[in-house]
């Protein structure tokens, strides 16, 4: 089964934005954004995704990537 891979860390690095800066702009705790950055979430609210995309000036597809195969298999 495929999976969704979060690329938030890559987009943040490209924009030279720290986790603290992004958390402040998005209005989400550092802990929650850290989980998102490290791929430790199973869901994301569209409102959070919109806020992250606005803060990073990116598209959802820049942050989310579909992989048809689970790399753990």
C-alpha positions in Angstrom: 0.0 0.0 0.0 1.2 3.5 -0.8 1.8 6.3 1.6 1.9 10.1 1.8 5.3 11.5 2.6 5.6 14.9 4.2 8.3 17.2 2.7 7.8 20.1 5.1 11.4 20.0 6.2 12.6 20.4 2.6 10.3 23.3 1.9 11.3 25.1 5.1 15.0 24.6 4.3 14.4 26.0 0.8 12.7 29.1 2.3 15.3 29.3 5.1 12.5 29.3 7.7 12.9 27.9 11.2 10.3 25.8 13.0 9.7 28.7 15.5 9.1 31.2 12.7 6.7 29.0 10.9 4.8 28.1 14.1 4.4 31.8 14.8 3.2 32.6 11.3 0.8 29.6 11.2 -0.5 29.9 14.7 0.2 26.2 15.5 2.4 24.9 18.3 6.0 24.0 17.7 5.3 20.5 18.9 2.5 20.0 16.3 4.6 21.4 13.5 7.6 19.3 14.6 5.4 16.2 14.3 4.3 17.3 10.8 7.9 18.1 9.8 9.0 14.6 11.0 6.1 12.8 9.4 4.7 11.7 12.7 1.1 12.6 12.0 -1.8 10.7 10.4 -4.0 13.6 9.5 -3.8 17.4 8.9 -6.6 19.9 8.9 -7.0 21.8 5.6 -7.0 25.1 7.5 -3.5 24.2 8.9 -2.3 23.1 5.4 -3.6 26.4 3.9 -1.8 28.4 6.7 1.4 26.5 6.1 1.2 27.0 2.3 0.5 30.7 2.8 3.4 31.1 5.2 5.8 29.2 3.0 4.4 30.6 -0.3 4.0 27.1 -1.7 1.5 24.6 -3.0 0.2 21.6 -1.0 2.0 19.4 -3.5 5.3 20.9 -2.5 4.7 19.6 1.1 2.8 16.3 0.4 4.2 13.6 -1.9 2.5 10.2 -2.7 4.7 7.2 -2.8 3.0 4.1 -4.3 5.1 1.8 -2.2 5.9 1.8 1.5 9.7 2.0 1.9 9.4 -0.1 5.0 8.3 -3.1 3.0 
